[in-house]
Amino acid sequence: MTEPNFESTWIDGAVTFKRRSNSSPDEVVLDPTFRLGRLDAANKEVVFVKPTDNLDRAITLMLTNDFSQLPVMTSQREVKGVVSWKTIGSKLALGKPCVQCKDFMENAQIVSDDVSLLDAVQVISNYDYVLIQRFDKTIGGVLTASDLSAQFKAMAEPFLLVGEIENGVRHLIHGKFTNKDLQAVRDENDSTRKSILQVI
């Protein structure tokens, strides 16, 4: 067996092999919930600035990496806040004498990597991002609205394509077969199945 279970963790995440004991159940109950820890964005090195760094450093990192926000941290476990284009713009618009990153930051939105992707959607909708915290309290990544859009496409596209294919097939066969034709090829042992024309 593996710890954590390889079917419920990040695809490139580290797992350890363990010998299953006789007392272990034959069937392991898997959690079907899609949790944040399974996302690539939750398993990337976090780029951050320190509270005492000049704002110029934060702006340079944000422009270089095309970030909309940047965590303000003193270590991988100590988050002080977040600097974003919004916070920078609002402080500068007020004409306040701000120089360091701590002067431009706001409270950070932090969620556990064990949180469901669906539960994180509302937070991301409100703040455009979440910082993802691992079980050891380190920040494993930043999930943004852009990441969420890409993940939605990856998960929803197959189902949308199947729906389009079904509609295309319905359009192609519409009016091509009579009810009698369909009844003639129906499995005699399946008396409960409706005619395709009735379904369409």
C-alpha positions as CSV (number, residue, x, y, z in Angstrom):
1,M,0.0,0.0,0.0
2,T,1.1,3.6,-0.4
3,E,0.9,6.5,2.0
4,P,-0.7,8.7,1.1
5,N,-2.9,6.8,-1.3
6,F,-1.6,7.4,-4.8
7,E,-5.2,7.7,-6.1
8,S,-6.0,10.7,-3.9
9,T,-2.8,12.7,-4.0
10,W,-1.0,15.0,-6.4
11,I,0.1,13.0,-9.5
12,D,3.8,14.0,-9.0
13,G,3.6,13.9,-5.2
14,A,5.9,11.7,-3.1
15,V,4.4,8.5,-1.7
16,T,6.0,5.8,0.4
17,F,5.4,2.0,0.0
18,K,4.3,0.0,3.1
19,R,3.6,-3.6,3.5
20,R,-0.1,-4.1,4.1
21,S,-0.7,-5.8,7.5
22,N,-3.1,-8.7,8.0
23,S,-5.3,-6.4,10.0
24,S,-5.6,-4.0,7.1
25,P,-9.0,-4.1,5.4
26,D,-9.0,-5.7,1.9
27,E,-10.7,-2.8,0.4
28,V,-9.5,0.7,1.1
29,V,-12.3,3.3,1.1
30,L,-11.2,6.2,-1.2
31,D,-12.3,9.7,-0.8
32,P,-13.9,10.9,-4.1
33,T,-13.6,14.6,-3.2
34,F,-11.2,16.6,-5.4
35,R,-9.1,18.4,-2.9
36,L,-6.7,21.3,-3.5
37,G,-3.6,19.3,-2.7
38,R,-4.1,17.4,-6.0
39,L,-3.6,20.5,-8.1
40,D,-0.3,21.5,-9.7
41,A,-0.8,25.0,-8.4
42,A,-0.8,23.6,-4.8
43,N,2.6,22.0,-5.3
44,K,4.8,24.7,-6.8
45,E,7.6,26.7,-5.2
46,V,6.1,29.9,-3.8
47,V,7.6,33.2,-4.8
48,F,7.3,35.7,-2.0
49,V,8.7,38.9,-0.6
50,K,9.6,39.8,2.9
51,P,7.8,42.6,4.9
52,T,10.9,44.8,4.9
53,D,11.6,44.4,1.1
54,N,11.1,47.6,-0.9
55,L,8.0,47.8,-3.1
56,D,10.2,47.9,-6.2
57,R,11.2,44.2,-5.6
58,A,7.6,43.2,-5.3
59,I,6.6,45.0,-8.5
60,T,9.6,43.5,-10.4
61,L,8.6,40.0,-9.3
62,M,5.0,40.5,-10.2
63,L,5.8,41.9,-13.6
64,T,8.4,39.3,-14.4
65,N,6.2,36.4,-13.4
66,D,2.9,37.9,-14.5
67,F,1.5,37.7,-11.0
68,S,-1.5,39.7,-9.8
69,Q,-0.5,39.1,-6.1
70,L,2.5,38.1,-4.1
71,P,2.6,36.6,-0.6
72,V,4.5,38.6,2.1
73,M,6.3,36.0,4.2
74,T,9.2,35.7,6.6
75,S,9.6,31.9,6.0
76,Q,7.7,29.1,4.3
77,R,5.4,28.9,7.4
78,E,5.1,32.5,8.4
79,V,2.6,34.5,6.2
80,K,2.3,38.1,7.0
81,G,-0.1,39.2,4.2
82,V,-0.4,39.6,0.5
83,V,0.6,42.4,-1.8
84,S,-1.5,42.9,-5.0
85,W,-2.0,45.4,-7.7
86,K,-5.1,46.4,-5.9
87,T,-3.4,47.1,-2.6
88,I,-0.5,48.9,-4.3
89,G,-2.9,51.1,-6.4
90,S,-5.1,52.0,-3.4
91,K,-2.2,53.0,-1.2
92,L,-0.6,55.1,-3.9
93,A,-3.9,56.7,-4.8
94,L,-4.2,57.9,-1.2
95,G,-0.7,59.4,-1.4
96,K,0.5,57.7,1.7
97,P,4.3,57.6,2.3
98,C,4.8,53.8,1.8
99,V,8.1,52.2,0.8
100,Q,8.2,48.7,2.1
101,C,6.0,45.7,1.2
102,K,4.5,45.6,4.7
103,D,3.0,49.1,4.0
104,F,1.1,47.7,1.0
105,M,-0.1,44.3,2.2
106,E,-3.5,43.1,3.2
107,N,-4.6,40.0,5.2
108,A,-3.9,36.7,3.3
109,Q,-6.5,34.2,2.4
110,I,-5.1,30.8,3.5
111,V,-6.9,27.4,3.0
112,S,-5.7,23.9,3.8
113,D,-4.7,21.6,1.0
114,D,-7.3,19.2,2.3
115,V,-10.2,21.6,1.4
116,S,-12.4,20.6,-1.5
117,L,-11.9,22.5,-4.7
118,L,-15.6,23.4,-4.7
119,D,-15.3,24.9,-1.2
120,A,-12.4,27.1,-2.4
121,V,-14.3,28.5,-5.4
122,Q,-16.2,31.1,-3.4
123,V,-13.0,32.4,-1.6
124,I,-11.2,32.7,-5.0
125,S,-14.2,34.4,-6.5
126,N,-14.1,37.0,-3.7
127,Y,-10.3,37.5,-3.5
128,D,-8.9,36.2,-6.8
129,Y,-6.6,33.8,-5.0
130,V,-6.0,31.5,-2.0
131,L,-2.7,30.4,-0.4
132,I,-2.7,26.7,0.0
133,Q,-1.3,25.4,3.3
134,R,0.1,21.9,3.7
135,F,-0.4,19.7,6.7
136,D,3.1,20.8,8.0
137,K,1.9,24.4,7.9
138,T,4.1,25.3,4.9
139,I,2.6,27.2,2.0
140,G,2.5,24.8,-0.9
141,G,1.3,27.1,-3.6
142,V,-1.0,29.9,-4.8
143,L,-4.3,29.1,-6.5
144,T,-5.6,32.0,-8.6
145,A,-8.8,32.6,-10.6
146,S,-6.7,31.9,-13.7
147,D,-5.6,28.5,-12.4
148,L,-9.2,27.8,-11.5
149,S,-10.4,28.5,-15.0
150,A,-7.7,26.2,-16.5
151,Q,-8.7,23.4,-14.0
152,F,-12.4,23.9,-14.9
153,K,-11.6,23.5,-18.6
154,A,-9.5,20.3,-18.0
155,M,-12.3,18.7,-15.8
156,A,-15.4,19.9,-17.7
157,E,-14.2,19.7,-21.4
158,P,-14.7,15.9,-21.8
159,F,-18.3,16.1,-20.5
160,L,-19.1,19.1,-22.7
161,L,-17.6,17.3,-25.7
162,V,-19.7,14.2,-25.0
163,G,-22.8,16.4,-24.8
164,E,-22.0,18.0,-28.2
165,I,-21.3,14.6,-29.7
166,E,-24.7,13.3,-28.5
167,N,-26.5,16.3,-29.9
168,G,-24.7,15.8,-33.2
169,V,-25.7,12.2,-33.4
170,R,-29.3,13.0,-32.6
171,H,-29.3,15.6,-35.4
172,L,-27.8,13.1,-37.9
173,I,-30.3,10.3,-37.2
174,H,-33.3,12.5,-36.8
175,G,-35.9,11.3,-39.4
176,K,-33.7,8.5,-40.7
177,F,-35.3,5.6,-39.0
178,T,-38.9,4.7,-38.4
179,N,-40.2,3.4,-35.1
180,K,-40.8,0.0,-36.9
181,D,-37.1,-0.1,-38.0
182,L,-35.9,0.4,-34.4
183,Q,-38.4,-2.1,-32.9
184,A,-37.0,-4.7,-35.4
185,V,-33.5,-4.5,-34.1
186,R,-34.3,-4.2,-30.4
187,D,-33.1,-7.0,-28.1
188,E,-36.0,-9.3,-27.5
189,N,-34.8,-9.9,-23.9
190,D,-35.0,-6.2,-23.1
191,S,-38.7,-5.5,-23.1
192,T,-38.3,-2.4,-20.9
193,R,-36.1,-0.4,-23.3
194,K,-37.9,2.5,-25.1
195,S,-37.6,3.2,-28.8
196,I,-34.9,5.6,-29.6
197,L,-37.5,7.8,-31.3
198,Q,-39.4,8.0,-28.1
199,V,-36.3,9.0,-26.2
200,I,-35.3,11.6,-28.9
